[in-house]
Amino acid sequence: MNKPVTTVTRDGAAVIEAEADIRRSAEEVFDYASDPANEPGWNIRVKRVQKLTGGPIGVGARYRIAFTQGPPAISECVRLDRPGYWEHAGESKIISSGFSGQVMPKDDGSHLLLRMQLRPRGLLRLARPLVRRRMRRELARDVATIKARLEGAAQPSTSSHRQAKQPER
């Protein structure tokens, strides 16, 4: 696993990337990592994900994400190219974000790259350097958890890329 990289864009957004090689097929990695319903299993900051739209995962699918701290966010899938790339855009009262993943096949599995863009709002903008530092550590941990779950499990969880899940009420 490479060390996470953090950059700052012209508009002040923090961009954090973390990556790992995973001994699973690109399809398995993509199906697990790109499905927001799996995020509570690899991101300790996510308590719950509720799908707000019907049908399978795809462009336009929206989710309400509850965190262990802070207000909930609404996330929307804005790009989904299985098994190579996905992207979500999110908004909450305190932050706007972008989250994407890229999966590249390798001889012995695949390579996962996760990328997060964060734009703190209001008073949280003053804490931007602390937010960047914290998220860099957390994204590296998230990638390591995805790797451990996929390599340690005989079968990754059933993905809604293959099965349509209905929104919770």
C-alpha positions in Angstrom: 0.0 0.0 0.0 1.3 3.4 -0.9 1.2 6.4 1.5 -1.9 8.5 1.0 -1.4 11.7 -1.1 -3.1 15.0 -0.2 -3.3 18.1 -2.5 -5.2 21.3 -2.4 -7.0 22.6 -5.5 -7.3 26.3 -6.5 -10.7 26.5 -5.0 -9.4 25.3 -1.6 -10.8 21.7 -1.8 -8.7 19.0 -0.2 -8.0 16.1 -2.5 -6.9 12.9 -0.8 -6.0 9.6 -2.6 -5.2 6.2 -1.2 -4.6 3.0 -3.0 -3.9 -0.7 -2.6 -3.3 -3.9 -4.6 -6.0 -6.5 -3.8 -5.9 -10.2 -4.6 -9.4 -10.2 -6.1 -10.8 -9.7 -9.5 -11.6 -6.1 -10.7 -15.3 -7.0 -10.7 -15.3 -8.2 -7.1 -13.4 -5.1 -5.9 -15.6 -2.8 -7.9 -18.8 -4.4 -6.7 -17.8 -4.2 -3.1 -16.1 -0.8 -2.9 -18.6 1.1 -5.2 -21.7 0.0 -3.4 -22.6 2.6 -0.7 -24.5 -0.1 1.2 -21.2 -1.7 2.0 -19.6 1.5 3.3 -20.5 0.9 7.0 -18.4 -2.3 6.8 -15.2 -0.5 5.8 -15.7 3.1 7.0 -16.0 3.4 10.8 -17.3 6.9 10.5 -20.5 5.7 8.6 -23.3 4.5 10.8 -25.9 3.8 8.2 -26.6 4.2 4.4 -30.2 4.5 3.2 -31.0 4.2 -0.5 -33.5 7.0 -1.4 -34.2 5.9 -5.0 -35.5 2.6 -6.4 -33.7 0.3 -8.8 -30.1 -0.8 -9.0 -27.0 1.2 -8.3 -26.4 3.6 -11.2 -26.1 7.2 -12.3 -28.8 9.1 -10.4 -29.1 6.8 -7.4 -29.2 8.8 -4.2 -28.4 7.9 -0.7 -28.7 9.4 2.8 -25.6 8.7 4.8 -25.6 8.9 8.6 -22.2 9.5 10.3 -20.9 8.8 13.8 -20.3 12.6 14.1 -21.8 15.5 12.2 -25.0 15.9 10.2 -26.2 13.4 7.6 -25.2 13.8 3.9 -27.0 13.1 0.6 -24.8 11.4 -1.9 -25.6 10.9 -5.6 -24.0 8.5 -8.1 -22.8 10.7 -11.0 -20.8 8.1 -12.9 -20.6 4.3 -12.9 -18.5 2.4 -15.4 -18.3 -1.2 -14.2 -15.7 -2.6 -13.4 -13.4 0.4 -13.8 -14.7 3.7 -12.3 -17.4 5.2 -10.2 -18.0 8.7 -8.7 -20.4 10.2 -6.2 -21.1 13.8 -5.2 -22.3 14.6 -1.7 -23.6 17.5 0.3 -24.3 18.2 3.9 -24.7 21.3 6.1 -21.0 21.5 6.8 -19.2 20.0 3.8 -19.5 19.3 0.1 -17.6 16.3 -1.2 -16.7 14.1 -4.2 -15.8 10.5 -3.8 -14.5 8.3 -6.6 -12.9 5.0 -7.1 -10.9 3.4 -9.9 -10.2 -0.3 -10.2 -7.5 -1.6 -12.6 -7.0 -5.3 -13.3 -3.6 -6.8 -12.6 -2.1 -10.3 -13.1 -2.6 -11.2 -9.5 -5.8 -9.3 -8.8 -6.5 -5.6 -9.1 -5.4 -2.2 -8.0 -7.9 0.1 -6.1 -7.5 3.9 -6.0 -9.9 5.9 -3.9 -10.1 9.7 -4.2 -11.9 12.1 -2.0 -12.5 15.8 -2.5 -13.6 17.8 0.5 -14.8 21.4 0.6 -15.6 22.4 4.2 -18.3 25.1 4.7 -18.8 27.8 7.3 -16.6 27.6 10.4 -15.3 24.2 9.4 -13.3 26.0 6.6 -11.0 27.4 9.4 -10.1 23.8 10.4 -9.3 22.8 6.8 -5.7 21.6 7.6 -7.0 19.4 10.4 -9.7 18.0 8.2 -7.2 17.1 5.5 -4.9 15.4 8.0 -7.7 13.4 9.6 -9.2 12.4 6.3 -5.8 11.3 4.9 -5.4 8.8 7.8 -9.0 7.7 7.5 -9.0 7.1 3.8 -5.8 5.0 4.1 -7.5 3.0 6.9 -10.6 2.6 4.7 -8.6 1.2 1.8 -6.7 -1.2 4.1 -10.1 -2.4 5.5 -11.5 -3.0 2.0 -8.4 -5.0 1.1 -8.6 -7.1 4.3 -12.3 -7.8 3.9 -12.0 -8.8 0.3 -8.8 -10.9 0.7 -10.0 -12.5 3.9 -13.5 -13.3 2.8 -14.4 -16.4 0.7 -17.2 -14.4 -0.9 -17.6 -10.7 -0.9 -21.2 -9.5 0.0 -23.8 -9.7 -2.7 -23.7 -6.5 -4.7 -26.7 -4.5 -5.7 -24.9 -4.0 -9.1 -26.4 -7.4 -9.7 -29.6 -7.1 -7.6 -31.9 -4.1 -7.4 -32.5 -3.0 -3.8 -35.5 -1.0 -3.0 -35.3 2.2 -0.9 -35.9 2.0 2.8 -39.0 3.8 4.1 
